[in-house]
Amino acid sequence: MADIDHEGWFTDPYGIHEARWLSQGTPTKLVRDGGVEGYDDPPEEPPTREPKRIEPQSGDPRSGDLRRADDAERGEPYDPKKAYRAAQDAYNRGPIF
């Protein structure tokens, strides 16, 4: 099962959880059930089934393997033009004190 292509969410090869993160074909402790992520160390015994890749559900890359745990807290993506305008506004207002 140690296949370098096995990187991302797969069905749990131990059959304990809905999904388990595989890194370079090796099951990790990161698991997912009902869309909720958690940790559960892989069992000591060998896997009982062949893992199958779980594809993202939508066109949004954050909905699949590339989604970060803190995405919900991050808000809007960084916009350099918006940051530049905010810096100009702060400068033009002058000292706060």
Secondary structure, 3 states (H helix, E strand, C coil): CCCCCCCEEEECCCCCCCEEEEECCEEEEEEEECCEEEECCCCCCCCCCCCCECCCCCCCHHHCCCCCCCHHHHCCCCCHHHHHHHHHHHHHHCCCC
